[in-house]
Amino acid sequence: MNEKLSYSIDDASSALGVSRQTIYRLIADQDLRTVRIRGRRIIPAAEISRLLAGSTSLKAKSAGGAP
C-alpha cells in the first residue's frame, strides 16, 4: 500500500494542476477541508477525491451559476 493519505499545499496544487493560490482560495471558501498537525496544514486524500467528485458544482459556483 503506497497510496498517499494526505497532501501538503504544494503537493495538492501539483496533483490538481492548479496554483497554490487556488488551493488557499478553496480552503478559504470552505470547498476544501484541511487539518493542522503541529502547525502544518495537511489536506486529507479523501478531501482531494471529494473535491474532484464535486468539481462540476465548483465550476458552476465559480462561474456565478447555480450549483
VOLUMKE-408903 format. One record per residue (C-alpha): residue number from 1; residue in three letters; chain; x, y, z. Coordinates in nm, 4 decimals, decimal comma. Example, Ala and Ser with C-alpha at 12.3 -4.5 7.8 and 13.67 -1.06 7.14 Angstrom:
PT     k     r   c       east      north         up
PT     1   Ala   A     1,2300    -0,4500     0,7800
PT     2   Ser   A     1,3670    -0,1060     0,7140
//
This chain:
PT     k     r   c       east      north         up
PT     1   Met   A     0,0000     0,0000     0,0000
PT     2   Asn   A     0,1806     0,3068    -0,1256
PT     3   Glu   A    -0,1183     0,5386    -0,1623
PT     4   Lys   A    -0,0869     0,8880    -0,0104
PT     5   Leu   A    -0,3064     0,9583     0,2894
PT     6   Ser   A    -0,2584     1,3337     0,2796
PT     7   Tyr   A    -0,1118     1,6184     0,0753
PT     8   Ser   A     0,0741     1,9375     0,1554
PT     9   Ile   A    -0,0473     2,2573    -0,0105
PT    10   Asp   A     0,2301     2,2251    -0,2717
PT    11   Asp   A     0,1560     1,8563    -0,3339
PT    12   Ala   A    -0,2164     1,9244    -0,3705
PT    13   Ser   A    -0,1605     2,2084    -0,6156
PT    14   Ser   A     0,0706     1,9888    -0,8255
PT    15   Ala   A    -0,1652     1,6909    -0,8130
PT    16   Leu   A    -0,4640     1,9014    -0,9178
PT    17   Gly   A    -0,2755     2,1153    -1,1673
PT    18   Val   A    -0,3771     2,4419    -1,0029
PT    19   Ser   A    -0,1867     2,7204    -0,8297
PT    20   Arg   A    -0,1179     2,7416    -0,4573
PT    21   Gln   A    -0,3430     3,0485    -0,4543
PT    22   Thr   A    -0,6299     2,8393    -0,5908
PT    23   Ile   A    -0,5783     2,5832    -0,3121
PT    24   Tyr   A    -0,5824     2,8600    -0,0492
PT    25   Arg   A    -0,8964     3,0082    -0,2100
PT    26   Leu   A    -1,0711     2,6683    -0,1975
PT    27   Ile   A    -0,9760     2,6414     0,1709
PT    28   Ala   A    -1,0988     2,9960     0,2467
PT    29   Asp   A    -1,4261     2,9279     0,0636
PT    30   Gln   A    -1,4606     2,6051     0,2670
PT    31   Asp   A    -1,4637     2,3957    -0,0504
PT    32   Leu   A    -1,1542     2,2086     0,0680
PT    33   Arg   A    -1,1125     2,0992     0,4293
PT    34   Thr   A    -0,7753     2,0698     0,5975
PT    35   Val   A    -0,6332     1,9518     0,9260
PT    36   Arg   A    -0,3465     2,1008     1,1212
PT    37   Ile   A    -0,0765     1,8771     1,2564
PT    38   Arg   A     0,1828     2,0563     1,4681
PT    39   Gly   A     0,1044     2,3803     1,2875
PT    40   Arg   A     0,1311     2,2302     0,9401
PT    41   Arg   A    -0,1773     2,2425     0,7160
PT    42   Ile   A    -0,2497     1,8998     0,5632
PT    43   Ile   A    -0,5155     1,8076     0,3084
PT    44   Pro   A    -0,6503     1,4543     0,3534
PT    45   Ala   A    -0,6537     1,2476     0,0314
PT    46   Ala   A    -1,0272     1,1918     0,0828
PT    47   Glu   A    -1,0779     1,5687     0,0514
PT    48   Ile   A    -0,8984     1,5734    -0,2840
PT    49   Ser   A    -1,1251     1,2901    -0,4033
PT    50   Arg   A    -1,4344     1,4683    -0,2723
PT    51   Leu   A    -1,3322     1,7903    -0,4455
PT    52   Leu   A    -1,2808     1,6100    -0,7758
PT    53   Ala   A    -1,6120     1,4247    -0,7461
PT    54   Gly   A    -1,7944     1,7554    -0,6991
PT    55   Ser   A    -1,5865     1,9568    -0,9434
PT    56   Thr   A    -1,8817     2,0321    -1,1736
PT    57   Ser   A    -2,0633     2,2158    -0,8950
PT    58   Leu   A    -1,7469     2,4121    -0,8153
PT    59   Lys   A    -1,7203     2,5226    -1,1789
PT    60   Ala   A    -2,0810     2,6443    -1,1732
PT    61   Lys   A    -2,0197     2,8239    -0,8446
PT    62   Ser   A    -1,7075     2,9991    -0,9716
PT    63   Ala   A    -1,8832     3,0959    -1,2941
PT    64   Gly   A    -2,1657     3,2558    -1,0979
PT    65   Gly   A    -2,4214     2,9874    -1,1837
PT    66   Ala   A    -2,6381     2,7847    -0,9522
PT    67   Pro   A    -2,4718     2,4707    -0,8119
//
